[in-house]
Amino acid sequence: MNDLKNDVITHTDKYSSINYSPMNLVLSKGKGAKVWDIENNEYIDCISGFSVVNHGHCHPKIIKAFQEQSEQITMVSRALYSDNLGVWEEKICTLANKDKVLPMNTGAEAVETAIKIARKWGEDVKGVPEGRSEIIAMNGNFHGRTLGALSLSSQESYKQGFGPLLDNMHYIDFGDVAQLKSVINEHTSAIILEPIQGEGGVNIPSDNFIAQVRELCDEHNILFIADEIQVGLGRTGKMFATEWEGVTADIYLLGKSLGGGLYPISAVLADESVMNVLTPGTHGSTFGGNPLACAVSTAALDVLIEEKLIENSATLGQQLLNNLQLIDSDVIVDVRGRGLFIGIELTENAQPYCLEMIEKGVLCKETQGNIIRISPSLVIDETEITKVIDVITEVLQK
Ligand SMILES: *Cc1c(COP(=O)(O)O)cnc(C)c1O
């Protein structure tokens, strides 16, 4: 059996570009919160495709929507109307409480769209001189790998060799209001942030920071862009992570789990006064809002509400957090999180600990070297959560 696994890895490595270095694990099946590798070993998936599979692997209702739509029509292009785009649009706009939605495909594309909107809004509405719009981003952010999104990144290693990137981007420490105030000026069009940073290490900003960003945006006529691609749609125990501070953003970006774990779709949500800066011909996407994506996403949003996944994330997430915080270990610096989005920060490289957890049936991965990100599917149950707690405790408590 081990030969089969090695054959798959060798075969894949022969052709894959080397911009990833995957661990030695070959998955071949998933159901709910669990996955199985090619040797039929079972794991509780605490990576979930980095919060793509929030509804659990291969959710029957989402698969059914996919199958039914694929026998009707899958692609029309936005040069025409399709019969289910409006259905999906009404659902997502209602959930987000925004007038308008612009569908794209990947997270990075949603970010690109937001940058374009921010610049255009800056010039057309705020009156920033042409080409002078500025955007403020947070240190430690992750907004994607395309050139616009990359221009927002504070991580030099991500940007090295890809210049020139977009101008007029500023960075401040996540949570530092004084720094933020010092870089805001009359050319600032937007502030973009993840309400809780994912890739950056499950970083929760200091109390009130998000609310203060909102106040500064109102005071200085600046757009507040919340990148909720990873933390939105229930991951943190709320529909949007900005709700933790009772804040509403001007632009919401969604992606990842918006496609129910089986089809890529992303969205930019805003009120008319902001969205209407994009007029016919100023933006678009061939696949954005295609019928297959809309059918799958509509089903995914229904499942999110009907199966009370947000509530489950809040309840089981709190239980997981409470128990992980009880672990007595010299290597743990901090255990933090909201809902089923938890970071365990260690004093040292977290990879060996992750590998031990995987050996015991809990699939997880480190970020930023020393932080273990735990983000199981929101369909995870009590028995599975108990196993996750037991395994992590066993591995770290020594
Ligand atoms: C994953 C992610 C993105 C990029 O999404 P892609 O679909 O990989 O382009 C952007 N922002 C955040 C917060 C993310 O977690």
The ligand as a Tripos MOL2 file, in Angstrom:
@<TRIPOS>MOLECULE
LIG
   15    15     1     0     0
SMALL
NO_CHARGES

@<TRIPOS>ATOM
      1 C1         -7.5060   32.6620    1.0770 C.3       1 LIG1
      2 C2         -7.6210   34.1180    1.2630 C.ar      1 LIG1
      3 C3         -7.5790   35.0100    0.1670 C.ar      1 LIG1
      4 C4         -7.2840   34.5560   -1.2520 C.3       1 LIG1
      5 O1         -8.2190   33.6590   -1.7350 O.3       1 LIG1
      6 P1         -7.8590   32.7700   -3.0440 P.3       1 LIG1
      7 O2         -9.1690   32.0720   -3.3430 O.co2     1 LIG1
      8 O3         -6.7700   31.8320   -2.6530 O.co2     1 LIG1
      9 O4         -7.4620   33.7010   -4.1150 O.co2     1 LIG1
     10 C5         -7.7700   36.3500    0.4190 C.ar      1 LIG1
     11 N1         -7.9950   36.8020    1.6650 N.ar      1 LIG1
     12 C6         -8.0340   35.9810    2.7380 C.ar      1 LIG1
     13 C7         -8.2970   36.5470    4.0870 C.3       1 LIG1
     14 C8         -7.8350   34.6170    2.5780 C.ar      1 LIG1
     15 O5         -7.8340   33.8110    3.6430 O.3       1 LIG1
@<TRIPOS>BOND
     1     1     2 1
     2     2     3 ar
     3     2    14 ar
     4     3     4 1
     5     3    10 ar
     6     4     5 1
     7     5     6 1
     8     6     7 2
     9     6     8 1
    10     6     9 1
    11    10    11 ar
    12    11    12 ar
    13    12    13 1
    14    12    14 ar
    15    14    15 1
@<TRIPOS>SUBSTRUCTURE
     1 LIG1         1 GROUP 0 **** ****
